[in-house]
Amino acid sequence: MPYQPPTALPRELLNAEEMQRALAEHDFGTVFRLARSRARIPYARIAEGCDLKPTRVGELARGEGRVTTFAKVVAISDALRVPGHMVGLAPRPWEGSGTPWNVNRPETGTDVHRRTVLQAATTAGLAAALPVLHQPTVPTRVTPGYVDQLRRRTARLRRLDEILGGGDTYRVYLGEFQSTKALLRDATFTPESRRRLVALLAEQAQLAGWAAFDGGKQADAESLYQESRAAAREAEDGDLLGNAHAFLAYQAPNPQVAVEMATTGCSNITLQTPAGVRALLHERLAWACAVAGLPTRTEQALGAARDALSDRERDEFQPDWAAWVDETELDIMTGRCWTELRRPLRAVPVLLRALDQYDDHHARDKALYLSWLAHSYMAAGEIEEAAAATGRAWSLASGVASVRPRERLVPVLKQLAEHRGVSAVRDVLQVTAAV
């Protein structure tokens, strides 16, 4: 009989539905509570076996915090002898079959590494697999060069947002943010390397906050944006500070407060602010003004964003977190604003022009943009066109880990329901009702 460590979970407990759900969600607090109550494994033994402080085990069991780093997920799962498939990993070495996770062995090779990562990804989402890739070695003394290395890593991970929703990316981005916080706590620095790392923390908080927002975790998003604002202030980074205010404007439930917050974001613009950042801050102000029903201010902000983009090619530097802002993005924001202001004759042409630039690989974004097109068609009385755009958006949103596309489509569907006599509408209502 193979050796079983003292913290190994009994098979009957692993088969329990509540345990399987907790493991799939990496909710180790619930796992620890079930281990103690049903298998009588003391918290002290769990702490020793999982290389955790007893106080940390108690905190997790009380629901205070989560395990978010990939290394800890692996360590705890192995200590409890949890089969890999239950936590989104490839088969573990001790399971006796399947591909070992020890990718550093020479005989495994790059292809096996890639297949192992993809197997984990398809089992429980990319978030369970990605943090193992290219994890930099953590030094005890942080240099500006090392911070640049971390910033490049963050830029690579940001590309996931182009094809995945926040439900897939949030854990990855949050893990990066928490890793940087730990580095700030434990390492030593020069003054300049610390300032750069705090600025990176602000950037990572915005990225994680965006994923939380996209995945429907509004409270988490606001908390991360608040942390980003504080870090940007400490780092004296006016561009990131302005963007933190712009993100907080998205969160503000009161439209007037949102306009004030977005205006504060634009007030951080200086002569040194890169063109892409200026365009981003102005277009977010435009959105806040549109939601508040301020057409003149909306048009002014959109014009300022377009003027900023015209300067973009003359700027030598654009931060990666604003690199996605271009003329197509501004067209999308323009269409969104005019849709919000119920000006479909302005909104529809610009949205159609921008949508021509998006293929279906950008499923979440294209579904969102189609939802605004559908709203504008409804406002213009073009029922068949609205139904077609809604059906296309609904199809693209299927399987995307983002709450926003379908939230946007619900009011359109309610309006379409008043036109059931139209065959195109009946088809869309039938498809969406089946989900």
VENRA-V360565 format. One record per residue. N is the residue number from 1. RES is the residue in one letter. SS is DSSP state (~ for helix, > for strand, _ for the rest). Layout:
n=[N:N]
res=[RES:RES]
ss=[SS:SS]
This chain:
n=[1:2:3:4:5:6:7:8:9:10:11:12:13:14:15:16:17:18:19:20:21:22:23:24:25:26:27:28:29:30:31:32:33:34:35:36:37:38:39:40:41:42:43:44:45:46:47:48:49:50:51:52:53:54:55:56:57:58:59:60:61:62:63:64:65:66:67:68:69:70:71:72:73:74:75:76:77:78:79:80:81:82:83:84:85:86:87:88:89:90:91:92:93:94:95:96:97:98:99:100:101:102:103:104:105:106:107:108:109:110:111:112:113:114:115:116:117:118:119:120:121:122:123:124:125:126:127:128:129:130:131:132:133:134:135:136:137:138:139:140:141:142:143:144:145:146:147:148:149:150:151:152:153:154:155:156:157:158:159:160:161:162:163:164:165:166:167:168:169:170:171:172:173:174:175:176:177:178:179:180:181:182:183:184:185:186:187:188:189:190:191:192:193:194:195:196:197:198:199:200:201:202:203:204:205:206:207:208:209:210:211:212:213:214:215:216:217:218:219:220:221:222:223:224:225:226:227:228:229:230:231:232:233:234:235:236:237:238:239:240:241:242:243:244:245:246:247:248:249:250:251:252:253:254:255:256:257:258:259:260:261:262:263:264:265:266:267:268:269:270:271:272:273:274:275:276:277:278:279:280:281:282:283:284:285:286:287:288:289:290:291:292:293:294:295:296:297:298:299:300:301:302:303:304:305:306:307:308:309:310:311:312:313:314:315:316:317:318:319:320:321:322:323:324:325:326:327:328:329:330:331:332:333:334:335:336:337:338:339:340:341:342:343:344:345:346:347:348:349:350:351:352:353:354:355:356:357:358:359:360:361:362:363:364:365:366:367:368:369:370:371:372:373:374:375:376:377:378:379:380:381:382:383:384:385:386:387:388:389:390:391:392:393:394:395:396:397:398:399:400:401:402:403:404:405:406:407:408:409:410:411:412:413:414:415:416:417:418:419:420:421:422:423:424:425:426:427:428:429:430:431:432:433:434:435]
res=[M:P:Y:Q:P:P:T:A:L:P:R:E:L:L:N:A:E:E:M:Q:R:A:L:A:E:H:D:F:G:T:V:F:R:L:A:R:S:R:A:R:I:P:Y:A:R:I:A:E:G:C:D:L:K:P:T:R:V:G:E:L:A:R:G:E:G:R:V:T:T:F:A:K:V:V:A:I:S:D:A:L:R:V:P:G:H:M:V:G:L:A:P:R:P:W:E:G:S:G:T:P:W:N:V:N:R:P:E:T:G:T:D:V:H:R:R:T:V:L:Q:A:A:T:T:A:G:L:A:A:A:L:P:V:L:H:Q:P:T:V:P:T:R:V:T:P:G:Y:V:D:Q:L:R:R:R:T:A:R:L:R:R:L:D:E:I:L:G:G:G:D:T:Y:R:V:Y:L:G:E:F:Q:S:T:K:A:L:L:R:D:A:T:F:T:P:E:S:R:R:R:L:V:A:L:L:A:E:Q:A:Q:L:A:G:W:A:A:F:D:G:G:K:Q:A:D:A:E:S:L:Y:Q:E:S:R:A:A:A:R:E:A:E:D:G:D:L:L:G:N:A:H:A:F:L:A:Y:Q:A:P:N:P:Q:V:A:V:E:M:A:T:T:G:C:S:N:I:T:L:Q:T:P:A:G:V:R:A:L:L:H:E:R:L:A:W:A:C:A:V:A:G:L:P:T:R:T:E:Q:A:L:G:A:A:R:D:A:L:S:D:R:E:R:D:E:F:Q:P:D:W:A:A:W:V:D:E:T:E:L:D:I:M:T:G:R:C:W:T:E:L:R:R:P:L:R:A:V:P:V:L:L:R:A:L:D:Q:Y:D:D:H:H:A:R:D:K:A:L:Y:L:S:W:L:A:H:S:Y:M:A:A:G:E:I:E:E:A:A:A:A:T:G:R:A:W:S:L:A:S:G:V:A:S:V:R:P:R:E:R:L:V:P:V:L:K:Q:L:A:E:H:R:G:V:S:A:V:R:D:V:L:Q:V:T:A:A:V]
ss=[_:_:_:_:_:_:_:_:_:_:~:~:~:~:_:_:~:~:~:~:~:~:~:~:_:_:_:~:~:~:~:~:~:~:~:~:~:~:~:_:_:_:~:~:~:~:~:~:~:~:_:_:_:~:~:~:~:~:~:~:~:_:_:_:_:_:_:_:_:~:~:~:~:~:~:~:~:~:~:_:_:_:_:~:~:~:_:_:_:_:_:_:~:~:~:_:_:_:_:_:_:_:_:_:_:_:_:_:~:~:~:~:~:~:~:~:~:~:~:~:~:~:~:~:_:_:~:~:~:~:_:_:_:_:_:_:_:_:_:_:>:>:_:~:~:~:~:~:~:~:~:~:~:~:~:~:~:~:~:~:~:~:_:_:_:~:~:~:~:~:~:~:~:~:~:~:~:~:~:~:~:~:~:~:~:~:_:>:>:_:~:~:~:~:~:~:~:~:~:~:~:~:~:~:~:~:~:~:~:~:~:~:~:~:_:_:_:~:~:~:~:~:~:~:~:~:~:~:~:~:~:~:~:~:~:_:_:~:~:~:~:~:~:~:~:~:~:~:~:~:~:_:_:_:~:~:~:~:~:~:~:~:~:~:~:~:_:_:_:_:_:_:_:_:~:~:~:~:~:~:~:~:~:~:~:~:~:~:~:~:~:_:_:_:~:~:~:~:~:~:~:~:~:~:~:~:~:~:~:~:_:~:~:~:_:_:_:_:_:~:~:~:_:_:_:_:~:~:~:~:~:~:~:~:~:~:~:~:~:~:_:_:_:~:~:~:~:~:~:~:~:~:~:~:~:_:_:_:_:_:_:_:~:~:~:~:~:~:~:~:~:~:~:~:~:~:~:~:~:_:_:_:~:~:~:~:~:~:~:~:~:~:~:~:~:~:~:_:_:_:_:_:_:~:~:~:~:~:~:~:~:~:~:~:~:~:~:~:~:_:_:_:~:~:~:~:~:~:~:~:~:~:~:_:_]
